[in-house]
Structure formats: C-alpha cells, structure tokens
Amino acid sequence: MNVADKLIRLYAKQLKMPSFTEYQEVLRRVDPSAGFADILLGLMIDETASRQEKQNRR
C-alpha cells in the first residue's frame, strides 16, 4: 500500500465515507476514457448504496 492509498483510507474514515477506500474497484468498472466526474460519481453511487444497505439491515 502506497502513501496515497493510506491517505485515502485516512480521509475516507474521517469523512465517514468508507466505500471511498474501494476506489480501485470503481476504476476497474468505469470506461477507460471516463473523466474525473464519472469516477467521482461511481464512488458516490457506491457510498450511497452502502449506506442504504446498512440502513435496511437496521
């Protein structure tokens, strides 16, 4: 794990966005020509789905 990965994990934890630590999975799923906005949108969709799933389990 490189320094950037460690910092992403740290900031994702502080911001309470744990799914952002799985950004590499989002990068694998998006079109290679995707821009930053598309990648960010993918991360936000994953975070929203994760929160909804946790809420449904409660």
C-alpha positions in Angstrom: 0.0 0.0 0.0 1.5 3.3 -1.1 1.2 6.7 0.7 -1.7 7.9 -1.4 -3.7 4.7 -0.5 -3.0 5.2 3.2 -4.1 8.9 3.0 -7.3 7.9 1.1 -8.1 5.5 3.8 -7.4 8.1 6.5 -9.5 10.8 4.9 -12.3 8.4 3.9 -12.5 7.4 7.6 -12.5 11.0 8.8 -15.2 11.9 6.3 -17.2 8.8 7.2 -17.1 7.6 3.5 -15.7 4.1 3.9 -16.6 2.9 0.4 -14.2 5.5 -1.0 -11.4 3.2 0.1 -12.6 0.8 -2.6 -11.9 3.3 -5.3 -9.8 0.8 -7.3 -12.9 -1.3 -7.8 -14.7 1.7 -9.2 -11.8 2.4 -11.5 -12.0 -1.2 -12.8 -15.7 -0.8 -13.6 -15.7 2.6 -15.3 -14.9 3.1 -19.0 -11.2 3.7 -19.5 -12.0 7.0 -21.2 -14.1 8.1 -18.2 -13.3 11.5 -16.8 -12.9 12.5 -13.2 -16.6 13.4 -12.8 -17.6 9.8 -13.9 -15.2 8.3 -11.4 -16.4 10.5 -8.6 -20.0 9.7 -9.5 -19.2 6.0 -9.3 -17.7 6.4 -5.8 -20.7 8.4 -4.7 -23.1 5.8 -6.0 -21.3 3.1 -4.2 -21.3 5.1 -0.9 -25.0 5.8 -1.2 -25.8 2.1 -1.9 -23.6 1.1 1.1 -25.4 3.5 3.4 -28.8 2.4 2.1 -27.9 -1.3 2.6 -26.8 -0.6 6.2 -30.0 1.3 6.9 -32.1 -1.5 5.5 -30.3 -4.0 7.8 -31.2 -2.0 10.9 
